[in-house]
Amino acid sequence: MSNVSPEFAAAETQADMVEINGNRLAVEVLGPEGAPVLIAHHGAPGLGSRAEPRASFGRLADTYRVVVFDARGSGQSEGNGSFSHEQWAADIDGLREWIGAEQVIMAGGSYGGFMAMEYATRYPERVRALVLRDTSPDNSHEEKALANALASSRVEIDREKLDRIFAGTVRDDDDLRDCWREILPLYDYHYDPDAVERKVEATPYRYRAHNHAFQVNIPNYDLKPVLPKVTAPTLITVGRTDWITPVECSETIARLIPGSRLVVFEKSGHSPQIEEAEAWTKVVREFLAEVCPVR
């Protein structure tokens, strides 16, 4: 990536446009044919792209067949049809079918973690292992995040913009950019105002997917009742100072998914896969080597 963190950046690598469920998705496949397939879902609908999972889970492409994509309505993918969790999960299963895998390792961070858990609970027989990063089992993180944002000593948050991005009522892509700039300083362990501006410029803005996610999906989001039914081995990772999906959210997931493992990265905010990249990758690699050994 051109001197910009891949977190919240448009992908700069070449993708294939693959038709899944009547909608063309920008998809990249990394790693050897015949290896176990890992599908990694990006976060932040309407703001995220495959660039982040490509950078983080792509490190495992020496061992696994890693599939990364821009979800329907995000990045370079088309935005036809619904932006519901049911549809996004069906798109993941369509990708699984397209790549020809009976089962996959399902991975995702932040909102991508919501979708990884949605997939694991809706298509349990298809999930060989689950890797989660800085995510939440329900919408209770929003209240915590709001309190954290308003208490932050880094910047004084414009409450009106904060409310609009959380309510999913931004007016257009330019308005989404302005609201996004407001909260970006909160994400990293170390605050760098210049890095924030680079991320603002690099982010691919798709306000319709963002609005639907926050206005429609999140108010009804609660996987706590079904998480105890997850049978796939599960790794949960989180940064100690994550403001938007705080550690207690990951602790709740760990309590609910039988036999799951939780690892907290002490010098990370929302992105241990970037801020403590070597340690995070080692944890994920060792977990997968144990639960999905490559023959």
C-alpha positions in Angstrom: 0.0 0.0 0.0 1.3 3.5 -0.8 2.5 4.6 2.7 -1.1 4.3 4.1 -2.1 1.8 6.6 -4.4 -0.8 5.0 -6.9 -0.3 7.8 -9.7 1.8 6.2 -8.1 2.1 2.8 -9.3 1.3 -0.7 -7.6 -1.7 -2.2 -4.8 -0.9 -4.7 -4.4 -4.5 -5.9 -6.1 -6.2 -8.8 -9.4 -8.0 -8.1 -11.5 -10.4 -10.2 -15.2 -9.3 -10.5 -17.2 -12.4 -9.5 -21.0 -12.6 -9.7 -22.4 -13.9 -6.4 -26.1 -13.9 -5.8 -26.8 -11.4 -8.6 -24.2 -8.9 -7.5 -20.6 -8.5 -8.7 -18.0 -8.7 -5.9 -14.3 -7.6 -6.1 -12.5 -10.8 -5.0 -8.8 -11.7 -4.6 -7.5 -15.2 -4.0 -4.1 -15.6 -2.4 -2.1 -18.8 -1.6 -1.7 -22.3 -3.0 -4.4 -24.3 -4.7 -5.5 -27.3 -2.6 -4.7 -25.6 0.7 -7.4 -25.1 3.4 -9.5 -22.1 2.4 -9.7 -19.0 4.7 -12.3 -16.4 3.9 -11.6 -13.0 5.6 -14.3 -10.3 5.9 -13.4 -6.6 6.2 -15.0 -4.3 8.7 -16.9 -1.0 8.4 -19.5 -1.5 5.7 -19.3 1.4 3.3 -15.9 2.4 4.6 -13.8 -0.8 4.7 -12.4 -2.9 1.8 -10.5 -6.1 1.2 -7.2 -4.1 1.7 -7.1 -4.7 5.4 -7.8 -8.5 5.5 -5.5 -8.9 2.5 -2.7 -7.3 4.5 -3.4 -9.1 7.8 -4.7 -12.6 6.8 -2.8 -12.4 3.6 0.3 -13.1 5.7 -1.0 -16.7 6.0 -1.2 -17.3 2.3 2.1 -19.2 2.5 0.0 -22.0 4.1 -3.7 -21.3 3.4 -5.8 -20.3 0.4 -6.9 -16.9 1.5 -10.0 -15.3 -0.1 -10.6 -11.5 0.5 -13.3 -9.4 -1.0 -15.2 -6.1 -0.9 -18.6 -6.9 0.5 -21.7 -6.0 -1.4 -22.0 -2.2 -1.2 -18.4 -1.6 -0.2 -15.1 -0.9 -2.0 -15.2 -1.8 -5.7 -18.1 -4.3 -5.4 -21.6 -3.6 -6.8 -24.3 -2.5 -4.4 -27.4 -4.2 -5.8 -30.1 -5.7 -3.6 -30.1 -5.9 0.2 -27.4 -5.0 2.7 -28.8 -7.3 5.4 -26.7 -9.6 7.5 -28.7 -12.5 5.9 -27.6 -11.3 2.5 -24.0 -10.6 3.4 -23.8 -14.1 5.0 -25.3 -15.7 1.9 -22.6 -13.9 -0.2 -19.9 -15.5 2.0 -21.5 -18.9 1.3 -21.6 -18.0 -2.4 -17.9 -17.3 -2.3 -17.3 -20.6 -0.5 -19.1 -22.4 -3.2 -17.3 -20.4 -6.0 -13.9 -21.3 -4.6 -15.0 -25.0 -4.3 -14.5 -25.6 -0.6 -16.8 -27.8 1.5 -15.6 -26.0 4.7 -13.7 -22.8 5.3 -11.8 -21.0 8.1 -14.0 -18.0 8.6 -12.2 -14.8 9.8 -13.1 -11.2 10.3 -12.4 -8.0 12.4 -14.8 -5.4 13.7 -18.0 -5.5 11.6 -16.3 -8.3 9.7 -16.3 -10.1 13.0 -20.1 -9.6 13.2 -20.3 -11.3 9.8 -17.9 -14.1 10.6 -20.1 -14.9 13.6 -23.3 -14.6 11.6 -21.8 -17.0 9.0 -20.7 -19.5 11.7 -24.2 -19.5 13.3 -26.2 -19.5 10.0 -23.9 -22.1 8.2 -22.3 -24.0 11.0 -21.5 -27.1 9.0 -19.4 -25.0 6.6 -17.1 -23.5 9.3 -13.9 -25.4 10.2 -12.5 -22.7 12.5 -13.4 -19.1 13.4 -10.9 -16.3 13.9 -12.3 -13.0 15.4 -10.6 -9.7 15.9 -11.9 -6.6 17.9 -15.6 -7.4 17.6 -18.9 -7.6 19.5 -21.6 -10.3 20.0 -24.4 -7.7 20.1 -25.1 -3.9 19.8 -24.1 -3.1 23.4 -20.7 -1.9 22.2 -22.3 1.2 20.7 -23.2 2.6 24.1 -19.7 1.9 25.4 -18.1 3.4 22.3 -20.2 6.6 22.6 -19.0 7.0 26.2 -15.4 6.3 25.2 -15.6 8.8 22.3 -17.0 11.6 24.5 -14.4 10.9 27.3 -11.4 10.9 25.0 -8.7 13.4 25.7 -7.3 13.2 22.2 -9.8 15.3 20.4 -13.1 17.1 21.2 -15.7 15.1 19.3 -18.4 17.0 17.4 -21.4 15.3 19.0 -23.7 15.9 16.0 -21.4 14.2 13.6 -20.8 11.3 16.0 -24.5 10.8 16.4 -25.1 10.8 12.6 -22.4 8.2 11.9 -23.7 6.0 14.6 -27.4 6.5 13.6 -26.7 5.8 10.0 -28.1 9.1 8.8 -25.2 10.5 6.8 -26.4 12.4 3.7 -23.9 11.3 1.1 -20.3 10.2 0.6 -18.8 13.6 1.4 -20.9 13.8 4.6 -19.7 10.3 5.6 -16.1 11.5 5.1 -16.6 14.4 7.4 -18.3 12.3 10.1 -15.5 9.6 9.7 -12.8 12.1 10.2 -14.4 13.0 13.5 -13.9 9.5 15.1 -10.8 8.2 13.3 -8.4 9.7 16.0 -9.9 7.2 18.5 -8.8 4.0 16.8 -5.1 3.7 17.3 -3.0 3.0 20.4 -0.7 5.9 19.4 -2.4 9.0 18.0 -0.9 10.4 14.9 -2.9 13.3 13.4 -1.1 13.0 10.0 -1.9 9.3 9.8 -5.6 10.1 10.5 -5.7 12.5 7.5 -4.0 9.9 5.3 -6.7 7.4 6.3 -9.5 9.9 5.6 -8.1 10.4 2.1 -7.6 6.7 1.5 -11.0 5.4 2.7 -13.5 4.3 0.0 -16.8 6.0 0.9 -20.1 4.2 0.1 -22.7 5.9 2.4 -25.7 3.7 1.5 -24.1 0.5 2.9 -22.9 2.4 6.0 -26.4 3.9 6.6 -28.1 0.5 6.2 -25.7 -1.2 8.6 -26.1 1.4 11.3 -29.7 2.3 10.8 -31.2 -1.2 10.2 -28.8 -4.0 11.0 -27.1 -2.9 14.2 -30.3 -2.0 16.2 -31.4 -5.7 15.7 -28.0 -7.2 16.1 -27.7 -9.8 19.0 -26.0 -13.1 18.5 -25.6 -14.0 22.2 -28.5 -16.5 22.2 -26.9 -18.5 19.3 -23.2 -18.3 20.0 -23.2 -21.2 22.5 -24.2 -23.4 19.5 -20.9 -22.6 17.7 -18.9 -25.8 17.5 -15.9 -24.6 15.4 -12.7 -24.0 17.3 -12.6 -20.2 17.9 -9.9 -17.7 18.5 -10.8 -14.2 19.7 -8.2 -11.4 19.6 -8.6 -7.8 20.8 -6.5 -4.7 21.5 -6.5 -3.5 25.2 -7.5 0.1 24.4 -10.0 -0.7 21.6 -12.6 2.2 22.0 -15.4 0.9 19.7 -15.5 -2.8 20.5 -13.9 -2.8 23.9 -12.3 -5.8 25.6 -15.5 -6.7 27.5 -17.2 -7.4 24.2 -14.6 -10.0 23.4 -14.8 -11.4 26.9 -18.6 -12.0 26.4 -17.9 -13.8 23.1 -15.3 -16.0 24.9 -17.8 -16.9 27.6 -20.5 -17.8 25.1 -18.6 -19.9 22.5 -17.6 -23.2 24.1 -13.8 -23.8 24.3 -12.9 -20.5 22.6 -9.7 -18.7 23.3 -9.2 -15.0 24.0 -5.9 -13.2 23.5 -5.6 -9.5 24.5 -2.9 -7.4 22.9 -1.7 -4.8 25.5 -0.3 -2.2 23.1 -3.1 -2.0 20.6 -6.3 -0.1 20.0 -8.8 -1.4 17.5 -6.1 -3.0 15.2 -3.6 -5.4 16.8 -3.2 -7.0 13.4 -1.4 -3.8 12.4 -0.2 -2.3 15.7 1.3 -5.6 17.0 1.4 -7.3 13.7 4.2 -9.9 14.4 2.7 -11.1 17.7 -0.9 -11.1 16.4 0.1 -13.1 13.3 2.0 -15.6 15.4 -1.0 -16.2 17.7 -3.3 -16.7 14.7 -0.8 -19.0 12.9 -0.2 -21.2 15.9 -4.0 -21.5 16.5 -4.7 -22.5 13.0 -1.8 -25.0 12.8 -3.3 -26.7 15.9 -7.0 -26.8 14.8 -6.6 -27.0 11.0 -3.3 -28.8 10.4 -2.2 -28.7 6.8 -1.5 -32.2 5.5 
